[in-house]
Amino acid sequence: PSMVRWEDVNDGVFRIVQSEKLANLWGTIKNNPRMTYEKLSRAMRYYYKSKVFLPVLGRRLVYKFGPHAVLWR
């Protein structure tokens, strides 16, 4: 099973299925062994303002690529 799955590929909406596993993988990539999903999701929320990600209100662990996201299609 994947850590992330598409909810709506055409709209760029995806769900994080295994949050801690994804955070651990991202921590390995960024050389930060203490990475948690809380820290990762906070970093992702910082991208709301620049419209790389858009909020999906009322849906936990669901994110949407925004108009300034590149190379996601």
Backbone as JSON Lines, residues from 0, in Angstrom:
{"i":0,"aa":"P","n":[0.82,-1.2,0.0],"ca":[0.0,0.0,0.0],"c":[0.86,1.26,0.0]}
{"i":1,"aa":"S","n":[0.37,2.24,-0.65],"ca":[1.08,3.51,-0.78],"c":[0.85,4.38,0.45]}
{"i":2,"aa":"M","n":[1.77,5.3,0.69],"ca":[1.62,6.25,1.8],"c":[0.67,7.37,1.44]}
{"i":3,"aa":"V","n":[0.52,7.61,0.13],"ca":[-0.34,8.69,-0.39],"c":[-1.2,8.11,-1.5]}
{"i":4,"aa":"R","n":[-2.46,8.54,-1.56],"ca":[-3.32,8.08,-2.66],"c":[-4.13,9.26,-3.19]}
{"i":5,"aa":"W","n":[-4.43,9.18,-4.45],"ca":[-5.23,10.23,-5.09],"c":[-6.68,10.13,-4.65]}
{"i":6,"aa":"E","n":[-7.27,11.28,-4.35],"ca":[-8.71,11.38,-4.12],"c":[-9.36,11.85,-5.42]}
{"i":7,"aa":"D","n":[-8.7,12.8,-6.1],"ca":[-9.17,13.32,-7.4],"c":[-7.94,13.77,-8.18]}
{"i":8,"aa":"V","n":[-7.43,12.92,-9.02],"ca":[-6.17,13.19,-9.73],"c":[-6.3,14.4,-10.65]}
{"i":9,"aa":"N","n":[-7.45,14.6,-11.27],"ca":[-7.63,15.73,-12.18],"c":[-7.61,17.07,-11.45]}
{"i":10,"aa":"D","n":[-8.08,17.08,-10.21],"ca":[-8.11,18.31,-9.41],"c":[-6.86,18.46,-8.54]}
{"i":11,"aa":"G","n":[-6.04,17.42,-8.48],"ca":[-4.83,17.48,-7.67],"c":[-5.07,17.27,-6.19]}
{"i":12,"aa":"V","n":[-6.13,16.55,-5.84],"ca":[-6.47,16.3,-4.44],"c":[-5.94,14.92,-4.06]}
{"i":13,"aa":"F","n":[-5.18,14.88,-2.95],"ca":[-4.62,13.62,-2.5],"c":[-4.76,13.47,-1.0]}
{"i":14,"aa":"R","n":[-4.74,12.21,-0.55],"ca":[-4.88,11.89,0.87],"c":[-3.6,11.21,1.34]}
{"i":15,"aa":"I","n":[-3.13,11.62,2.5],"ca":[-2.0,10.94,3.13],"c":[-2.57,9.79,3.94]}
{"i":16,"aa":"V","n":[-2.19,8.58,3.57],"ca":[-2.75,7.37,4.16],"c":[-1.92,6.9,5.35]}
{"i":17,"aa":"Q","n":[-0.61,6.97,5.23],"ca":[0.3,6.54,6.31],"c":[1.15,7.73,6.72]}
{"i":18,"aa":"S","n":[0.6,8.56,7.6],"ca":[1.22,9.84,7.92],"c":[2.59,9.7,8.58]}
{"i":19,"aa":"E","n":[2.71,8.84,9.56],"ca":[4.0,8.71,10.25],"c":[5.06,8.09,9.35]}
{"i":20,"aa":"K","n":[4.67,7.14,8.54],"ca":[5.62,6.52,7.6],"c":[6.11,7.55,6.59]}
{"i":21,"aa":"L","n":[5.21,8.39,6.09],"ca":[5.58,9.46,5.17],"c":[6.52,10.45,5.84]}
{"i":22,"aa":"A","n":[6.22,10.81,7.08],"ca":[7.08,11.74,7.82],"c":[8.47,11.15,8.02]}
{"i":23,"aa":"N","n":[8.54,9.88,8.35],"ca":[9.85,9.23,8.52],"c":[10.64,9.22,7.22]}
{"i":24,"aa":"L","n":[9.97,8.93,6.11],"ca":[10.64,8.95,4.81],"c":[11.14,10.35,4.49]}
{"i":25,"aa":"W","n":[10.3,11.36,4.71],"ca":[10.71,12.74,4.44],"c":[11.88,13.14,5.35]}
{"i":26,"aa":"G","n":[11.84,12.7,6.6],"ca":[12.94,12.97,7.52],"c":[14.24,12.34,7.03]}
{"i":27,"aa":"T","n":[14.16,11.15,6.48],"ca":[15.35,10.49,5.92],"c":[15.89,11.28,4.74]}
{"i":28,"aa":"I","n":[14.99,11.71,3.85],"ca":[15.4,12.48,2.67],"c":[16.05,13.79,3.09]}
{"i":29,"aa":"K","n":[15.49,14.46,4.1],"ca":[15.99,15.76,4.53],"c":[17.05,15.66,5.63]}
{"i":30,"aa":"N","n":[17.48,14.44,5.92],"ca":[18.49,14.19,6.95],"c":[18.05,14.75,8.31]}
{"i":31,"aa":"N","n":[16.8,14.48,8.66],"ca":[16.24,14.9,9.93],"c":[15.53,13.7,10.57]}
{"i":32,"aa":"P","n":[16.25,12.91,11.35],"ca":[15.66,11.69,11.9],"c":[14.54,11.94,12.91]}
{"i":33,"aa":"R","n":[14.38,13.17,13.38],"ca":[13.32,13.47,14.35],"c":[12.07,14.07,13.7]}
{"i":34,"aa":"M","n":[11.95,13.92,12.39],"ca":[10.77,14.43,11.68],"c":[9.52,13.68,12.13]}
{"i":35,"aa":"T","n":[8.45,14.43,12.39],"ca":[7.15,13.85,12.73],"c":[6.13,14.35,11.72]}
{"i":36,"aa":"Y","n":[4.97,13.71,11.72],"ca":[3.93,14.18,10.81],"c":[3.46,15.58,11.2]}
{"i":37,"aa":"E","n":[3.45,15.87,12.48],"ca":[3.07,17.21,12.94],"c":[3.97,18.28,12.3]}
{"i":38,"aa":"K","n":[5.25,18.04,12.3],"ca":[6.2,18.99,11.7],"c":[6.04,19.06,10.18]}
{"i":39,"aa":"L","n":[5.86,17.91,9.55],"ca":[5.69,17.86,8.1],"c":[4.42,18.6,7.68]}
{"i":40,"aa":"S","n":[3.32,18.37,8.37],"ca":[2.06,19.02,8.0],"c":[2.12,20.52,8.24]}
{"i":41,"aa":"R","n":[2.83,20.95,9.27],"ca":[3.01,22.38,9.5],"c":[3.76,23.01,8.33]}
{"i":42,"aa":"A","n":[4.8,22.34,7.88],"ca":[5.57,22.84,6.74],"c":[4.7,22.9,5.48]}
{"i":43,"aa":"M","n":[3.84,21.9,5.29],"ca":[2.96,21.91,4.13],"c":[1.96,23.07,4.21]}
{"i":44,"aa":"R","n":[1.46,23.36,5.41],"ca":[0.5,24.47,5.56],"c":[1.14,25.82,5.25]}
{"i":45,"aa":"Y","n":[2.44,25.95,5.44],"ca":[3.12,27.21,5.09],"c":[2.97,27.51,3.6]}
{"i":46,"aa":"Y","n":[2.77,26.5,2.8],"ca":[2.64,26.68,1.35],"c":[1.24,27.09,0.92]}
{"i":47,"aa":"Y","n":[0.28,27.19,1.85],"ca":[-1.06,27.68,1.51],"c":[-0.98,29.12,1.01]}
{"i":48,"aa":"K","n":[-0.19,29.95,1.69],"ca":[-0.11,31.37,1.34],"c":[0.43,31.57,-0.08]}
{"i":49,"aa":"S","n":[1.41,30.78,-0.47],"ca":[1.99,30.91,-1.81],"c":[1.22,30.09,-2.86]}
{"i":50,"aa":"K","n":[0.16,29.42,-2.43],"ca":[-0.73,28.64,-3.31],"c":[-0.04,27.47,-4.0]}
{"i":51,"aa":"V","n":[0.96,26.91,-3.34],"ca":[1.52,25.64,-3.8],"c":[0.55,24.53,-3.39]}
{"i":52,"aa":"F","n":[0.02,24.63,-2.17],"ca":[-1.05,23.76,-1.69],"c":[-2.25,24.63,-1.36]}
{"i":53,"aa":"L","n":[-3.44,24.05,-1.48],"ca":[-4.67,24.73,-1.08],"c":[-5.33,23.89,0.0]}
{"i":54,"aa":"P","n":[-5.97,24.54,0.97],"ca":[-6.63,23.77,2.03],"c":[-7.85,23.02,1.5]}
{"i":55,"aa":"V","n":[-8.07,21.85,2.03],"ca":[-9.29,21.09,1.77],"c":[-10.01,21.06,3.11]}
{"i":56,"aa":"L","n":[-10.94,21.97,3.27],"ca":[-11.58,22.18,4.56],"c":[-12.44,20.99,4.98]}
{"i":57,"aa":"G","n":[-12.33,20.66,6.26],"ca":[-13.14,19.59,6.83],"c":[-12.69,18.18,6.48]}
{"i":58,"aa":"R","n":[-11.54,18.04,5.86],"ca":[-11.06,16.71,5.48],"c":[-9.65,16.52,6.01]}
{"i":59,"aa":"R","n":[-9.54,15.66,6.99],"ca":[-8.27,15.4,7.64],"c":[-7.34,14.62,6.71]}
{"i":60,"aa":"L","n":[-6.07,15.03,6.69],"ca":[-5.02,14.37,5.9],"c":[-5.25,14.48,4.39]}
{"i":61,"aa":"V","n":[-6.04,15.45,3.96],"ca":[-6.31,15.65,2.54],"c":[-5.75,17.01,2.13]}
{"i":62,"aa":"Y","n":[-5.02,17.02,1.04],"ca":[-4.38,18.24,0.53],"c":[-4.68,18.36,-0.95]}
{"i":63,"aa":"K","n":[-4.51,19.59,-1.46],"ca":[-4.74,19.84,-2.88],"c":[-3.6,20.67,-3.42]}
{"i":64,"aa":"F","n":[-3.09,20.28,-4.59],"ca":[-2.08,21.08,-5.25],"c":[-2.73,22.36,-5.76]}
{"i":65,"aa":"G","n":[-2.04,23.48,-5.55],"ca":[-2.55,24.77,-5.98],"c":[-2.0,25.18,-7.33]}
{"i":66,"aa":"P","n":[-2.35,26.38,-7.78],"ca":[-1.93,26.85,-9.09],"c":[-0.42,27.07,-9.22]}
{"i":67,"aa":"H","n":[0.28,27.23,-8.1],"ca":[1.73,27.45,-8.16],"c":[2.54,26.18,-7.92]}
{"i":68,"aa":"A","n":[1.87,25.04,-7.79],"ca":[2.58,23.76,-7.67],"c":[3.07,23.35,-9.06]}
{"i":69,"aa":"V","n":[4.27,22.82,-9.11],"ca":[4.84,22.41,-10.39],"c":[5.14,20.91,-10.4]}
{"i":70,"aa":"L","n":[5.08,20.34,-11.57],"ca":[5.47,18.94,-11.82],"c":[4.68,17.91,-11.01]}
{"i":71,"aa":"W","n":[3.41,18.17,-10.75],"ca":[2.62,17.16,-10.04],"c":[1.76,16.34,-10.99]}
{"i":72,"aa":"R","n":[1.58,16.79,-12.19],"ca":[0.74,16.03,-13.15],"c":[1.55,14.97,-13.85]}
